[in-house]
Amino acid sequence: MRERHVFVVLTNARDGRDDEFNDWYTNRHIADVLDVPGIVRAERFEISGAQIRDDAAYRYCALYEIETDDLEGVLETLRDRAGTDAMPITKAIDRDRIAIVYKPMS
């Protein structure tokens, strides 16, 4: 049975490299991730100026919608492709990031 999941990735660019990071993410990385079977939609966000708290650790958020009956397989494919020609990773990314998969509850 196909289930829906949301893969949430919170990131930052290395200091002074936001333009390079965003160019890579928008023009390369999103397409590479969407090429993984089971990942059906992607959307990126940048932190807004107004926040409930002023201690946000991450400037960027990407949400990937996954529809699959094999979530482990989708995640394994992502891990296997990361850093290869199929999914190069820019040096402009701060490697400290959060990546969590959620499933709907209600």
DSSP file (Angstrom, degrees, kcal/mol; ACC not computed):
  #  RESIDUE AA STRUCTURE BP1 BP2  ACC     N-H-->O    O-->H-N    N-H-->O    O-->H-N    TCO  KAPPA ALPHA  PHI   PSI    X-CA   Y-CA   Z-CA
    1    1 A M              0   0    0      0, 0.0     2,-0.3     0, 0.0    67,-0.1   0.000 360.0 360.0 360.0 127.0    0.0    0.0    0.0
    2    2 A R        -     0   0    0     65,-0.1     2,-0.3    67,-0.1    67,-0.3  -0.515 360.0-166.9 -70.6 130.4    1.4    3.4   -1.0
    3    3 A E  E     -A   68   0A   0     65,-3.5    65,-2.4    -2,-0.3     2,-0.4  -0.860  15.6-127.0-116.4 154.4    1.9    5.7    1.9
    4    4 A R  E     +A   67   0A   0     -2,-0.3     2,-0.3    63,-0.2    63,-0.2  -0.828  30.2 172.6-102.4 139.7    2.5    9.4    1.9
    5    5 A H  E     -A   66   0A   0     61,-2.6    61,-2.9    -2,-0.4     2,-0.5  -0.943  25.3-137.6-138.5 158.4    5.4   11.0    3.8
    6    6 A V  E     -AB  65 102A   0     96,-2.7    96,-3.2    -2,-0.3     2,-0.7  -0.990  12.0-154.9-120.5 125.0    7.0   14.4    4.0
    7    7 A F  E     -AB  64 101A   0     57,-3.2    57,-2.4    -2,-0.5     2,-0.5  -0.893  12.7-161.6 -99.8 115.7   10.8   14.6    4.1
    8    8 A V  E     -AB  63 100A   0     92,-3.4    92,-2.5    -2,-0.7     2,-0.5  -0.873   8.5-175.6-104.9 123.6   11.9   17.8    5.9
    9    9 A V  E     -AB  62  99A   0     53,-2.6    53,-2.6    -2,-0.5     2,-0.5  -0.974   5.1-167.7-124.3 119.7   15.4   19.1    5.3
   10   10 A L  E     +AB  61  98A   0     88,-2.8    88,-1.9    -2,-0.5     2,-0.3  -0.913  22.3 162.3-107.0 128.5   16.7   22.2    7.2
   11   11 A T  E     -A   60   0A   0     49,-2.1    49,-2.4    -2,-0.5    48,-0.7  -0.878  27.7-154.2-141.8 168.6   19.9   23.7    5.9
   12   12 A N        -     0   0    0     82,-0.5    82,-2.4    -2,-0.3     2,-0.2  -0.958  23.4-122.0-136.7 156.2   22.3   26.6    5.8
   13   13 A A  B     -D   93   0B   0     -2,-0.3    80,-0.2    80,-0.2     5,-0.2  -0.628  40.4 -96.0 -87.7 157.2   24.9   27.8    3.3
   14   14 A R    >   -     0   0    0     78,-3.2     3,-2.4    -2,-0.2     7,-0.1  -0.399  66.0 -68.1 -65.5 154.6   28.5   28.2    4.4
   15   15 A D  T 3  S+     0   0    0      1,-0.3    -1,-0.2     2,-0.1    -3,-0.0  -0.181 120.6   1.8 -50.4 127.0   29.2   31.8    5.3
   16   16 A G  T 3  S+     0   0    0     -3,-0.1    -1,-0.3     1,-0.1     3,-0.2   0.532 109.5  94.8  75.8   7.3   29.1   34.1    2.3
   17   17 A R    <>  +     0   0    0     -3,-2.4     4,-2.6    75,-0.2    -3,-0.2   0.083  38.7 116.8-119.8  24.0   28.1   31.3   -0.1
   18   18 A D  H  > S+     0   0    0      1,-0.2     4,-3.1     2,-0.2     5,-0.3   0.898  76.5  52.2 -59.5 -42.9   24.3   31.7   -0.2
   19   19 A D  H  > S+     0   0    0      1,-0.2     4,-2.3     2,-0.2    -1,-0.2   0.935 113.0  44.1 -61.3 -46.3   24.1   32.6   -3.9
   20   20 A E  H  > S+     0   0    0      2,-0.2     4,-2.3     1,-0.2    -1,-0.2   0.921 115.2  49.4 -62.3 -45.2   26.2   29.5   -4.8
   21   21 A F  H  X S+     0   0    0     -4,-2.6     4,-2.8     1,-0.2    -2,-0.2   0.933 113.0  45.5 -59.8 -49.1   24.2   27.3   -2.5
   22   22 A N  H  X S+     0   0    0     -4,-3.1     4,-2.7     2,-0.2     5,-0.3   0.861 110.8  53.3 -68.0 -35.6   20.8   28.5   -3.7
   23   23 A D  H  X S+     0   0    0     -4,-2.3     4,-2.6    -5,-0.3     5,-0.3   0.947 113.3  43.6 -62.1 -47.7   21.9   28.2   -7.4
   24   24 A W  H  X>S+     0   0    0     -4,-2.3     5,-2.6     2,-0.2     4,-1.9   0.939 116.5  46.9 -61.0 -47.8   22.9   24.6   -6.8
   25   25 A Y  I  <>S+     0   0    0     -4,-2.8     5,-2.2     3,-0.2     6,-0.2   0.939 120.4  36.8 -62.9 -47.9   19.8   23.7   -4.8
   26   26 A T  I  <5S+     0   0    0     -4,-2.7    -1,-0.2    -5,-0.2    -2,-0.2   0.895 126.6  34.4 -73.1 -41.2   17.3   25.3   -7.2
   27   27 A N  I  <5S+     0   0    0     -4,-2.6    -2,-0.2    -5,-0.3    -3,-0.2   0.547 136.3   7.4 -98.0  -8.1   19.0   24.5  -10.5
   28   28 A R  I  X5S+     0   0    0     -4,-1.9     4,-2.0    -5,-0.3    -3,-0.2   0.575 119.0  52.4-132.9 -56.7   20.5   21.0   -9.8
   29   29 A H  I  ><S+     0   0    0     -5,-2.6     4,-2.7     1,-0.2     5,-0.3   0.883 104.5  54.3 -64.3 -43.9   19.7   19.4   -6.5
   30   30 A I  H  ><S+     0   0    0     -5,-2.2     4,-2.6    -6,-0.3    -1,-0.2   0.927 111.2  47.1 -56.2 -45.9   15.9   19.6   -6.6
   31   31 A A  H  > S+     0   0    0     -6,-0.2     4,-0.9     1,-0.2    -1,-0.2   0.895 111.1  51.9 -63.9 -39.8   15.8   17.8  -10.0
   32   32 A D  H  < S+     0   0    0     -4,-2.0     3,-0.4     1,-0.2     4,-0.2   0.912 112.2  45.4 -62.8 -42.2   18.3   15.2   -8.7
   33   33 A V  H >< S+     0   0    0     -4,-2.7     3,-1.8     1,-0.2    -2,-0.2   0.910 109.8  54.0 -68.6 -41.4   16.1   14.4   -5.7
   34   34 A L  H 3< S+     0   0    0     -4,-2.6    -1,-0.2     1,-0.3    -2,-0.2   0.686  97.4  67.7 -66.8 -15.8   12.9   14.4   -7.8
   35   35 A D  T 3< S+     0   0    0     -4,-0.9    -1,-0.3    -3,-0.4    -2,-0.2   0.602  77.8  99.0 -76.6 -11.9   14.6   11.8  -10.0
   36   36 A V  S X  S-     0   0    0     -3,-1.8     3,-2.2    -4,-0.2    38,-0.1  -0.661  88.6-111.1 -77.3 122.7   14.5    9.3   -7.1
   37   37 A P  T 3  S+     0   0    0      0, 0.0    40,-0.1     0, 0.0     3,-0.1  -0.311 103.2  28.4 -56.1 130.9   11.5    7.0   -7.5
   38   38 A G  T 3  S+     0   0    0      1,-0.2    29,-2.9    -4,-0.1     2,-0.7   0.057  91.0 105.6 104.2 -23.0    8.8    7.7   -4.9
   39   39 A I  E <   +C   66   0A   0     -3,-2.2    27,-0.2    27,-0.2    -1,-0.2  -0.823  40.2 166.8 -91.6 115.6    9.7   11.4   -4.4
   40   40 A V  E     +     0   0A   0     25,-2.5     2,-0.3    -2,-0.7    26,-0.2   0.583  53.0  21.7-110.9 -13.5    6.9   13.2   -6.2
   41   41 A R  E     -C   65   0A   0     24,-1.1    24,-2.5     2,-0.0     2,-0.3  -0.993  54.0-171.0-157.6 147.5    7.1   16.9   -5.2
   42   42 A A  E     +C   64   0A   0     -2,-0.3     2,-0.3    22,-0.2    22,-0.2  -0.997   5.0 175.4-142.3 145.9    9.6   19.4   -3.8
   43   43 A E  E     -C   63   0A   0     20,-1.8    20,-3.1    -2,-0.3     2,-0.3  -0.981  14.4-150.3-149.9 138.8    9.3   22.9   -2.5
   44   44 A R  E     -C   62   0A   0     -2,-0.3     2,-0.3    18,-0.2    18,-0.2  -0.806  11.0-169.8-111.6 152.7   11.9   25.2   -0.9
   45   45 A F  E     -C   61   0A   0     16,-2.9    16,-2.3    -2,-0.3     2,-0.4  -0.969  12.8-149.0-138.2 152.0   11.5   27.9    1.6
   46   46 A E  E     -C   60   0A   0     -2,-0.3    14,-0.2    14,-0.2    13,-0.1  -0.945  41.6 -92.6-117.8 145.0   13.7   30.7    3.1
   47   47 A I        -     0   0    0     12,-2.8     2,-0.1    -2,-0.4     4,-0.1  -0.236  41.8-125.2 -58.4 139.6   13.2   31.9    6.7
   48   48 A S        -     0   0    0      2,-0.2    -1,-0.1     1,-0.1    -3,-0.0  -0.426  16.5-117.1 -81.2 160.4   10.8   34.8    7.0
   49   49 A G  S    S+     0   0    0     -2,-0.1     2,-0.4     1,-0.0    -1,-0.1   0.837  98.5  61.9 -68.2 -33.8   11.8   38.0    8.8
   50   50 A A        +     0   0    0      2,-0.0     2,-0.3     4,-0.0    -2,-0.2  -0.817  66.5 170.5 -99.1 132.4    9.2   37.7   11.6
   51   51 A Q        -     0   0    0     -2,-0.4     3,-0.1     1,-0.1    -2,-0.0  -0.944  44.2-127.2-136.3 156.2    9.4   34.7   13.9
   52   52 A I  S    S+     0   0    0     -2,-0.3     2,-0.3     1,-0.1    -1,-0.1   0.893 105.9  22.0 -67.0 -40.4    7.7   33.6   17.1
   53   53 A R  S    S-     0   0    0     -3,-0.1     3,-0.3     1,-0.0    -1,-0.1  -0.903  73.3-140.6-123.3 155.3   11.2   33.1   18.5
   54   54 A D  S    S+     0   0    0     -2,-0.3    -2,-0.0     1,-0.2    -1,-0.0   0.101  82.7  84.4-103.6  23.4   14.4   34.7   17.3
   55   55 A D        +     0   0    0      2,-0.0    -1,-0.2     0, 0.0     2,-0.1   0.013  51.1 153.8-114.7  28.9   16.7   31.7   17.7
   56   56 A A        -     0   0    0     -3,-0.3     3,-0.0     1,-0.2    -5,-0.0  -0.365  28.0-162.7 -61.0 132.1   16.1   29.8   14.5
   57   57 A A        +     0   0    0      1,-0.1     2,-0.4    -2,-0.1    -1,-0.2   0.660  68.2  55.5 -91.5 -18.3   19.1   27.7   13.6
   58   58 A Y        -     0   0    0      1,-0.1   -46,-0.2   -46,-0.0    -1,-0.1  -0.947  53.2-167.1-125.5 137.6   18.4   27.2    9.9
   59   59 A R  S    S+     0   0    0    -48,-0.7   -12,-2.8    -2,-0.4     2,-0.3   0.778  74.6  48.8 -88.4 -30.3   17.7   29.6    7.1
   60   60 A Y  E     -AC  11  46A   0    -49,-2.4   -49,-2.1   -14,-0.2     2,-0.4  -0.852  57.2-172.1-120.4 148.9   16.4   27.2    4.5
   61   61 A C  E     -AC  10  45A   0    -16,-2.3   -16,-2.9    -2,-0.3     2,-0.4  -1.000   2.8-167.9-136.9 134.1   13.8   24.5    4.5
   62   62 A A  E     -AC   9  44A   0    -53,-2.6   -53,-2.6    -2,-0.4     2,-0.5  -0.988   6.0-160.7-120.6 134.0   13.0   22.0    1.7
   63   63 A L  E     -AC   8  43A   0    -20,-3.1   -20,-1.8    -2,-0.4     2,-0.5  -0.964   6.7-171.3-114.8 125.4    9.9   19.8    1.8
   64   64 A Y  E     -AC   7  42A   0    -57,-2.4   -57,-3.2    -2,-0.5     2,-0.5  -0.967  14.3-144.0-117.2 127.5    9.8   16.7   -0.3
   65   65 A E  E     -AC   6  41A   0    -24,-2.5   -25,-2.5    -2,-0.5   -24,-1.1  -0.793  17.4-165.0 -91.9 129.2    6.6   14.7   -0.7
   66   66 A I  E     -AC   5  39A   0    -61,-2.9   -61,-2.6    -2,-0.5     2,-0.5  -0.946  11.9-176.4-116.4 132.7    7.2   10.9   -0.9
   67   67 A E  E     +A    4   0A   0    -29,-2.9     2,-0.3    -2,-0.4   -63,-0.2  -0.961  34.3 122.5-127.3 112.6    4.5    8.4   -2.1
   68   68 A T  E     -A    3   0A   0    -65,-2.4   -65,-3.5    -2,-0.5     3,-0.2  -0.991  61.3-139.8-161.7 160.8    5.7    4.9   -1.8
   69   69 A D  S    S+     0   0    0     -2,-0.3     2,-0.1   -67,-0.3   -67,-0.1   0.266 105.1  53.2-104.6   5.8    5.2    1.4   -0.4
   70   70 A D     >  +     0   0    0    -67,-0.1     4,-1.9     1,-0.1     3,-0.2  -0.574  57.5 162.6-139.8  71.9    8.9    1.1    0.3
   71   71 A L  H  > S+     0   0    0      1,-0.2     4,-2.6     2,-0.2     5,-0.2   0.903  79.1  55.4 -60.4 -42.4   10.1    4.1    2.3
   72   72 A E  H  > S+     0   0    0      1,-0.2     4,-2.4     2,-0.2    -1,-0.2   0.893 107.1  51.3 -57.7 -39.6   13.3    2.4    3.3
   73   73 A G  H  > S+     0   0    0      2,-0.2     4,-2.2    -3,-0.2    -1,-0.2   0.892 109.1  49.6 -65.1 -40.2   14.1    1.8   -0.4
   74   74 A V  H  X S+     0   0    0     -4,-1.9     4,-2.1     2,-0.2    -2,-0.2   0.938 113.6  45.8 -63.0 -46.8   13.5    5.5   -1.2
   75   75 A L  H  X S+     0   0    0     -4,-2.6     4,-2.5     1,-0.2    -2,-0.2   0.871 111.0  53.0 -66.4 -36.7   15.8    6.6    1.6
   76   76 A E  H  X S+     0   0    0     -4,-2.4     4,-2.8    -5,-0.2    -1,-0.2   0.906 108.0  50.9 -63.5 -41.5   18.5    4.1    0.6
   77   77 A T  H  X S+     0   0    0     -4,-2.2     4,-2.2     2,-0.2    -2,-0.2   0.916 109.9  50.3 -62.1 -42.7   18.4    5.4   -3.0
   78   78 A L  H  X S+     0   0    0     -4,-2.1     4,-2.0     2,-0.2    -2,-0.2   0.940 112.9  45.9 -58.9 -47.8   18.9    8.9   -1.6
   79   79 A R  H  < S+     0   0    0     -4,-2.5    -2,-0.2     1,-0.2    -1,-0.2   0.912 113.1  50.0 -62.2 -42.8   21.8    7.8    0.5
   80   80 A D  H  < S+     0   0    0     -4,-2.8    -1,-0.2     1,-0.2    -2,-0.2   0.853 115.1  42.5 -66.0 -35.6   23.4    5.8   -2.3
   81   81 A R  H >< S+     0   0    0     -4,-2.2     3,-2.4    -5,-0.2     6,-0.6   0.772  85.7 109.1 -83.5 -26.7   23.2    8.7   -4.8
   82   82 A A  B 3< S+e   87   0C   0     -4,-2.0     3,-0.1     1,-0.3     7,-0.0  -0.283  90.4  10.9 -57.8 126.0   24.3   11.5   -2.5
   83   83 A G  T 3  S+     0   0    0      4,-2.6    -1,-0.3     1,-0.3     2,-0.2   0.492 107.9 105.1  85.2   4.4   27.7   12.7   -3.5
   84   84 A T  S X  S-     0   0    0     -3,-2.4     3,-1.0     3,-0.4    -1,-0.3  -0.477  92.3 -91.8-103.4 179.4   27.8   10.8   -6.8
   85   85 A D  T 3  S+     0   0    0      1,-0.2    -4,-0.1     2,-0.2    -3,-0.1   0.792 127.2  58.9 -61.1 -27.0   27.4   12.1  -10.4
   86   86 A A  T 3  S+     0   0    0      1,-0.2    -1,-0.2    -5,-0.2    -4,-0.1   0.746 127.2  11.9 -73.6 -23.3   23.7   11.3  -10.0
   87   87 A M  B <  S-e   82   0C   0     -3,-1.0    -4,-2.6    -6,-0.6    -3,-0.4  -0.439  79.3-169.8-154.2  70.8   23.4   13.7   -7.0
   88   88 A P        -     0   0    0      0, 0.0     2,-0.5     0, 0.0   -56,-0.1  -0.314  15.2-139.6 -64.1 148.9   26.5   15.9   -6.5
   89   89 A I        -     0   0    0     -6,-0.1     2,-0.1    -7,-0.0    -2,-0.0  -0.944  15.8-125.4-114.0 128.8   26.7   17.9   -3.3
   90   90 A T    >   -     0   0    0     -2,-0.5     3,-0.9     1,-0.1   -69,-0.0  -0.353   7.0-136.0 -70.6 148.7   27.9   21.5   -3.3
   91   91 A K  T 3  S+     0   0    0      1,-0.2    -1,-0.1    -2,-0.1     4,-0.1   0.517  99.5  76.3 -77.8  -5.8   30.8   22.6   -1.1
   92   92 A A  T 3  S+     0   0    0    -72,-0.1   -78,-3.2   -79,-0.1     2,-0.4   0.551  75.8  95.4 -81.5  -7.5   28.7   25.7   -0.4
   93   93 A I  B <  S-D   13   0B   0     -3,-0.9     2,-0.7   -80,-0.2   -80,-0.2  -0.677  78.2-128.6 -87.4 136.1   26.4   23.7    2.0
   94   94 A D        -     0   0    0    -82,-2.4   -82,-0.5    -2,-0.4    -2,-0.1  -0.752  20.0-144.1 -76.2 116.9   27.0   23.7    5.7
   95   95 A R  S    S+     0   0    0     -2,-0.7     2,-0.8    -4,-0.1    -1,-0.1   0.617  77.1  96.1 -67.8 -11.5   27.0   19.9    6.3
   96   96 A D        +     0   0    0    -84,-0.1     2,-0.3     2,-0.0   -84,-0.2  -0.719  59.8 136.3 -76.4 111.4   25.3   20.5    9.7
   97   97 A R        -     0   0    0     -2,-0.8     2,-0.4   -86,-0.1   -86,-0.2  -0.935  52.2-121.1-150.4 169.4   21.6   19.9    8.8
   98   98 A I  E     +B   10   0A   0    -88,-1.9   -88,-2.8    -2,-0.3     2,-0.4  -0.978  24.8 177.0-118.8 131.9   18.4   18.3    9.9
   99   99 A A  E     +B    9   0A   0     -2,-0.4     2,-0.4   -90,-0.2   -90,-0.2  -0.938  11.3 164.2-138.1 112.7   16.7   15.7    7.7
  100  100 A I  E     -B    8   0A   0    -92,-2.5   -92,-3.4    -2,-0.4     2,-0.5  -0.985  27.4-143.3-134.4 138.8   13.6   14.0    9.1
  101  101 A V  E     -B    7   0A   0     -2,-0.4     2,-0.3   -94,-0.2   -94,-0.2  -0.882  21.5-172.3-102.1 131.2   10.8   12.0    7.4
  102  102 A Y  E     -B    6   0A   0    -96,-3.2   -96,-2.7    -2,-0.5    -2,-0.0  -0.877  11.3-150.8-118.8 153.2    7.3   12.4    8.8
  103  103 A K        -     0   0    0     -2,-0.3   -98,-0.2   -98,-0.2    -2,-0.0  -0.930  34.5 -94.1-119.3 150.5    4.0   10.5    8.0
  104  104 A P        +     0   0    0      0, 0.0  -100,-0.0     0, 0.0    -1,-0.0  -0.273  35.4 178.2 -63.0 145.3    0.5   12.0    8.3
  105  105 A M              0   0    0      0, 0.0     0, 0.0     0, 0.0     0, 0.0   0.665 360.0 360.0-113.5 -34.1   -1.4   11.6   11.5
  106  106 A S              0   0    0      0, 0.0     0, 0.0     0, 0.0     0, 0.0   0.339 360.0 360.0-150.5 360.0   -4.6   13.4   10.9
